[in-house]
Amino acid sequence: RSSDAESEGTDDGLLHSMSGRLTVVTGANDGIGRSVALALVAAGARVCVLGRDADLLASIVADAGPDSPVVTLRCDLGSAAEVRSAADFVTRFDRPVDVLVHCANVRVDGAVGTGDVADLDEQYLVNLRGPFLLTQALLSGIERGPGHVVFINPTDDSSFTSGDTQYAMTRSGVMALAHGLREETAKLGVRVTTVHVGGRLDDGRNDSLSPDDVADCVLGAVEMPQRIEITDLHVRARVARRVDA
C-alpha cells in the first residue's frame, strides 16, 4: 500500500503503511477490540493487546498465527496500578507506540433516579479514567512518532435513552478527552480520531454493523497519509432500498 519511505515518515500522499509499526489495542478480549487487533496484524503491524481475560487474549494469538507479532497483556483498565504496569511494559519496546486504539467499554443501564453509583464508578474507571491514564503514560512516545490515537465510541448520541444517563456521561467524557488531546498535540503532528458507531452492532440484522466493519474503518483512518487527520468518523450500516418490479 505504501513505500518504505512513507513508513519512515515522509509524506508523498501515499497511504500510511502499517508494516512494522507498534500498535496497542485495549478491550481486545472480544468484539471490536479483537477485530481491530486482527486487522492490524493482517496489515503488518506489531500488536500489543490489552484485556481482562488472559485466555481470550491468547486466542487472538492463535487466530493471528504462531509467527504473528502479537503480545498479550492482561490489564483491567479500571485499575490504575494495572494500567501503569502495562504502560511501563509497552515503553520498553524498541520503538514508541505508533497507534493506540481504545476499544475497552463497559455499559450498565442507569438513570439518574434509579442508577447505582457503583455502576457509574465502574463505567467511569474503564471508559474514561483508564484511557486517560494509558494515553498519558504513553504520550511522550506518541508525540515523538508522531503517532495516532483512536477512540471507539460504540454508540452515537442519538441512540441514548433516559436509562443510559450514566453511560452517556462517561462517553461524553471520552469525547472531551479526544478533543483536548487533539488540541494539545496538533502542532506535534499527533493525529486523534474518534470512530462513532451508529445503530446496532452485529445483531444478525442487515441494518447492523459487525466488529470487522468497525475495524476496517479504524484501519482506513490510521492508513491515511500523515498530513490527513480524520477527526470524527460516523459510521452506520447501509440498508439497500427495495426496488419493486
C-alpha positions in Angstrom: 0.0 0.0 0.0 2.9 2.3 0.6 6.6 2.7 0.1 9.2 2.2 2.7 10.0 5.9 2.5 6.4 6.6 3.6 6.9 4.3 6.6 9.8 6.3 7.7 7.9 9.5 7.9 7.9 11.1 4.5 4.5 12.3 3.2 4.2 11.9 -0.6 0.4 11.4 -0.5 0.6 7.6 -0.3 -1.3 5.6 2.3 0.4 5.3 5.6 2.0 1.8 5.8 1.4 -0.2 9.0 4.2 -2.6 8.3 6.4 -3.0 11.4 4.6 -0.3 13.3 3.9 -0.7 17.0 0.2 -0.7 17.9 -1.7 -1.1 21.2 -5.3 -2.1 21.4 -7.4 -2.1 24.6 -10.5 -4.1 25.2 -9.2 -6.7 22.8 -10.8 -9.7 24.5 -13.7 -9.8 22.0 -15.9 -7.6 19.8 -14.5 -4.5 18.2 -11.2 -4.7 20.0 -10.5 -8.2 18.8 -11.4 -7.4 15.3 -9.2 -4.2 15.3 -6.2 -6.2 16.6 -6.5 -8.9 14.0 -7.0 -6.3 11.2 -3.8 -4.5 12.3 -1.9 -7.8 12.4 -3.1 -8.5 8.9 -1.9 -5.1 7.8 1.7 -5.9 9.0 1.6 -4.1 12.4 3.1 -5.4 15.6 0.2 -5.5 18.1 0.1 -5.4 21.8 -3.4 -6.4 23.0 -4.8 -5.5 26.5 -7.8 -7.1 28.1 -9.1 -8.6 31.3 -9.3 -12.2 30.2 -5.9 -13.9 29.5 -7.4 -16.9 27.8 -9.4 -14.7 25.3 -6.3 -12.7 24.6 -4.3 -15.9 23.9 -6.9 -16.9 21.4 -6.1 -13.8 19.4 -2.5 -15.1 19.0 -3.9 -18.4 17.9 -6.1 -16.8 15.3 -3.4 -14.5 14.1 -1.0 -17.3 13.6 2.0 -18.7 15.6 4.5 -16.4 13.9 2.4 -13.2 14.1 3.9 -10.3 16.1 1.3 -10.2 18.8 2.0 -9.6 22.5 -0.8 -10.1 25.1 -1.1 -8.1 28.4 -3.7 -8.9 30.9 -4.9 -5.5 32.1 -8.0 -4.2 33.8 -8.4 -0.6 32.7 -10.3 0.1 35.9 -7.2 -0.5 37.9 -4.7 2.4 37.9 -1.9 0.1 39.0 -2.5 -2.3 36.2 -2.7 0.5 33.6 0.6 1.9 34.8 2.2 -1.6 34.8 1.0 -2.2 31.2 2.3 1.2 30.1 5.7 0.5 31.7 5.9 -2.8 29.8 4.9 -1.1 26.5 7.5 1.7 26.9 10.2 -1.0 27.0 9.7 -1.9 23.4 12.3 -0.9 20.8 10.1 2.0 19.4 7.4 4.3 20.7 3.7 3.5 20.1 2.6 4.4 16.6 -1.1 3.7 17.1 -3.1 3.5 20.3 -6.7 2.2 19.9 -9.1 2.5 22.8 -11.8 -0.2 22.5 -12.5 -1.1 26.1 -16.0 -0.4 27.1 -18.4 -1.1 30.0 -22.1 -0.3 29.7 -24.6 -0.6 32.5 -28.1 0.8 32.4 -28.5 3.5 34.9 -30.9 6.5 35.1 -30.4 9.5 37.4 -33.3 8.5 39.7 -32.5 4.8 40.0 -28.9 4.3 38.9 -26.4 2.7 41.3 -23.4 4.9 41.9 -21.2 1.7 41.9 -22.2 1.1 38.3 -21.3 4.7 37.4 -17.9 4.3 39.1 -17.2 1.1 37.1 -18.1 2.8 33.8 -16.1 5.9 34.6 -13.0 3.9 35.6 -13.0 1.7 32.4 -14.4 4.0 29.8 -12.8 7.3 30.8 -10.1 7.2 33.5 -8.3 4.1 32.1 -7.9 5.6 28.6 -6.8 8.9 30.1 -4.1 7.2 32.2 -2.9 4.9 29.5 -2.7 7.7 26.9 -1.0 10.0 29.4 1.6 7.3 30.2 2.4 6.6 26.5 2.1 10.2 25.3 5.7 11.2 25.2 6.5 8.4 22.8 3.3 9.0 20.7 4.4 12.7 20.4 7.9 11.7 19.2 6.4 9.5 16.4 4.3 11.4 15.8 1.6 8.7 16.4 -2.1 8.3 16.2 -4.7 7.8 19.0 -8.1 6.3 18.1 -11.1 6.2 20.4 -14.0 3.9 19.6 -17.4 5.4 20.6 -19.6 2.3 20.4 -22.8 4.3 20.1 -23.8 7.7 18.7 -25.6 10.4 20.7 -29.0 9.7 19.0 -29.2 6.2 20.5 -29.0 7.3 24.2 -32.2 6.9 26.2 -33.1 8.0 29.7 -31.8 4.8 31.1 -28.4 5.4 29.6 -27.5 8.5 31.6 -24.6 7.1 33.5 -23.1 5.5 30.3 -23.7 8.7 28.3 -21.8 10.7 30.9 -18.7 8.6 30.5 -18.9 8.6 26.7 -19.2 12.4 26.7 -16.1 12.5 28.9 -14.2 10.4 26.3 -15.3 12.9 23.6 -13.8 15.7 25.7 -10.6 13.7 26.2 -10.2 13.2 22.5 -10.8 16.8 21.8 -8.4 18.0 24.4 -5.7 15.6 23.3 -6.1 16.8 19.7 -5.8 20.4 20.7 -2.7 19.7 22.9 -0.8 17.7 20.3 -1.9 19.1 17.0 1.3 21.1 16.5 3.4 18.0 17.1 1.6 16.1 14.3 -0.2 13.6 16.5 -3.5 12.5 14.9 -6.6 11.8 17.0 -9.6 10.0 15.6 -13.0 9.1 17.2 -15.0 6.4 15.4 -18.7 6.8 16.2 -20.7 3.6 15.7 -24.3 4.3 14.8 -27.2 1.9 15.0 -27.0 -1.8 16.0 -23.8 -3.7 16.3 -23.7 -7.3 15.0 -27.2 -8.5 16.0 -27.7 -10.5 12.8 -29.9 -8.0 11.0 -29.0 -6.4 7.7 -29.0 -2.9 9.2 -26.3 -3.7 11.8 -22.5 -3.3 11.7 -20.1 -6.1 12.5 -16.9 -5.6 14.6 -15.0 -6.3 11.4 -16.8 -3.3 9.7 -15.6 -1.1 12.5 -12.1 -2.5 12.3 -12.0 -1.6 8.6 -12.9 1.9 9.5 -10.1 2.1 12.0 -7.6 0.7 9.6 -8.7 3.2 6.9 -8.2 6.1 9.3 -4.7 5.1 10.5 -3.5 4.4 7.0 -4.3 7.9 5.7 -1.2 9.9 4.7 0.3 11.6 7.7 -0.9 15.0 6.5 -4.5 13.9 6.7 -6.4 13.6 10.0 -9.8 12.1 10.3 -11.1 13.6 13.4 -14.6 12.2 13.8 -15.8 9.2 11.7 -19.5 8.4 12.0 -20.4 5.0 10.6 -23.6 3.0 10.2 -24.8 0.1 8.2 -26.3 1.0 4.8 -29.5 -0.7 4.1 -30.2 -1.2 0.4 -33.6 0.2 -0.7 -36.1 -2.3 -2.0 -37.0 -1.7 -5.6 -40.4 -3.1 -6.6 -40.5 -4.7 -10.1 
